[in-house]
Amino acid sequence: MELKIRKNTDIYIIDVNGEMDLYNSYKLKELVMKMLEKGVKKFIINLEQVDYIDSSGIGALIYICSTIKKMKYKLSISNIHGSVKKVIELTKLMGYFPISNSVEEALLMVKE
């Protein structure tokens, strides 16, 4: 799994590339925690290049989402598709995660 960060005004977009599984999902969690320590308040996690996620990947997203919600900061998860979308639907988390169809839509959600 590879993580790339880009910035749009005060919103940080994390592009995730590869599989989110037991061996690497902690990397995303660690990255977001470091960014929170540095005062970042608006996040988009772009899963466009993620074709596989397991329970530890879902766990990392739940942890990130709940931490950001507690801090009253903004988060959107964009571009979920295929088997990743199926896993999120099966775990009944579609309503829990703030999901957007594209990074553009996520930018509008997080700006508010």
NORMO-V53730 format. One line per field, one symbol per residue. psi: psi as a letter, one per 30 degrees, with the letter a starting at -180 (. if undefined). burial: b if it has 24 or more other C-alpha atoms within 12 Angstrom, else e. Layout:
BEGIN
psi->???
burial->???
END
This chain:
BEGIN
psi->kkkkklkjcgkkkjjkkakjaeffffeeeeeeeeeeeggkfkkkjjgegjfkkaeeeeeeeeeeeeeeeefhakkkklhklbfeeeeeeeghgefekjklfleeeeeeefe.
burial->bebeeeeeeebbbbbbbbbbbeebbbbbbebbeeeeeeebbbbbbbbbbbbbbbeebbbbbbebbeebeeeebbbbbbbbbeebbeebeeeeeeeebbbbeebeebbebbee
END
